[in-house]
Amino acid sequence: GLVACGTENGADKAADSSSESPSSSQSESPSETASTPGALPECADVWIDGETLPTDYKACTTDGETVKTIKRMCGFGRPLLEQEGRFYAMRGQQINDVGDLETSDQYQQLLASCQA
């Protein structure tokens, strides 16, 4: 019976040490996010074709530099946002990557109807 108890204690110690590892790694994650409150997201993480532009989107960063979005006011009061000359979206709506906003018929037609 003593051998079984020794094995159980060993298992308990192993369980204790394994439970310490996740808790120490969990404490690292909150401190990382807490160190950058209000930080702007990376543009590449936000402006993804087919994804939804966050409703509270203001700007993003690329290589540590803030990249402001070009806003085109629409007749119905919501801005159409342009990014990097290739993406467009309205907050809370789908992001579209048309390659080049200047030459995209899709975008130019939308812009014309938006500003009409």
C-alpha positions in Angstrom: 0.0 0.0 0.0 2.9 2.4 0.6 4.1 2.1 -2.9 0.7 3.1 -4.3 0.6 6.1 -2.0 4.1 7.1 -3.2 2.9 6.9 -6.8 -0.2 9.0 -6.1 2.0 11.7 -4.4 4.2 11.7 -7.5 1.2 12.1 -9.7 -0.1 14.9 -7.5 3.3 16.7 -7.7 3.3 16.2 -11.5 -0.2 17.7 -11.7 0.8 20.6 -9.5 3.8 21.4 -11.7 1.8 21.1 -14.9 -0.9 23.4 -13.5 1.7 26.0 -12.8 2.9 26.2 -16.4 -0.4 27.2 -18.0 -1.1 29.8 -15.2 2.3 31.4 -15.8 1.8 31.5 -19.6 -1.8 32.9 -19.0 -0.4 35.7 -16.9 1.8 36.8 -19.8 -1.0 37.3 -22.3 -3.0 39.8 -20.3 0.1 41.8 -19.5 0.9 42.0 -23.3 -2.6 43.3 -24.1 -2.6 45.6 -21.1 0.7 47.2 -22.1 -0.9 48.6 -25.3 -4.4 49.9 -24.3 -6.0 51.8 -27.1 -3.3 50.8 -29.5 -4.3 50.9 -33.2 -4.5 47.5 -35.0 -2.2 46.6 -37.8 -3.7 47.5 -41.2 -3.0 44.1 -42.6 -5.1 42.6 -39.7 -8.0 44.9 -40.4 -8.2 45.4 -44.2 -8.9 41.9 -45.4 -11.0 41.3 -48.5 -14.4 39.9 -47.5 -14.1 40.6 -43.8 -16.2 43.2 -42.0 -14.8 46.6 -41.1 -15.3 47.2 -37.3 -18.0 49.7 -36.5 -15.6 51.6 -34.3 -12.7 51.7 -36.8 -10.7 54.9 -36.9 -7.2 54.1 -38.2 -4.5 51.5 -38.3 -0.8 51.1 -38.3 1.8 49.8 -40.7 5.4 49.4 -39.6 4.6 51.4 -36.5 3.2 54.4 -38.5 -0.4 55.5 -38.2 -2.2 55.2 -41.5 -5.3 57.3 -41.7 -8.2 56.2 -43.9 -9.5 58.5 -46.7 -13.2 59.3 -46.0 -15.7 60.1 -48.8 -18.9 61.4 -47.3 -22.0 59.8 -48.8 -25.3 61.6 -49.3 -26.9 59.5 -46.5 -24.4 60.6 -43.9 -22.1 57.6 -43.6 -18.5 57.8 -44.9 -17.1 55.4 -47.5 -13.6 54.6 -46.3 -10.6 54.0 -48.6 -7.4 52.3 -47.6 -4.1 52.0 -49.5 -5.8 52.9 -52.8 -7.2 49.4 -53.2 -9.6 48.7 -50.3 -13.0 50.3 -49.5 -15.7 49.7 -47.0 -18.2 51.4 -44.7 -17.9 50.8 -41.0 -19.8 47.6 -40.0 -19.8 46.5 -43.7 -17.8 44.1 -45.9 -14.3 45.1 -47.0 -13.7 45.0 -50.7 -10.2 44.7 -52.3 -10.5 45.9 -56.0 -6.8 46.2 -56.6 -6.9 49.9 -57.7 -9.7 52.2 -56.7 -9.0 54.6 -59.5 -9.6 52.1 -62.2 -12.2 49.9 -60.5 -15.6 50.3 -62.3 -17.2 48.6 -59.2 -15.8 51.2 -56.9 -16.3 54.2 -59.2 -20.0 53.3 -59.7 -20.5 52.9 -55.9 -18.7 56.3 -55.2 -20.9 58.0 -57.8 -24.1 56.6 -56.4 -22.9 57.4 -52.8 -22.2 61.0 -53.5 -25.3 61.6 -55.7 
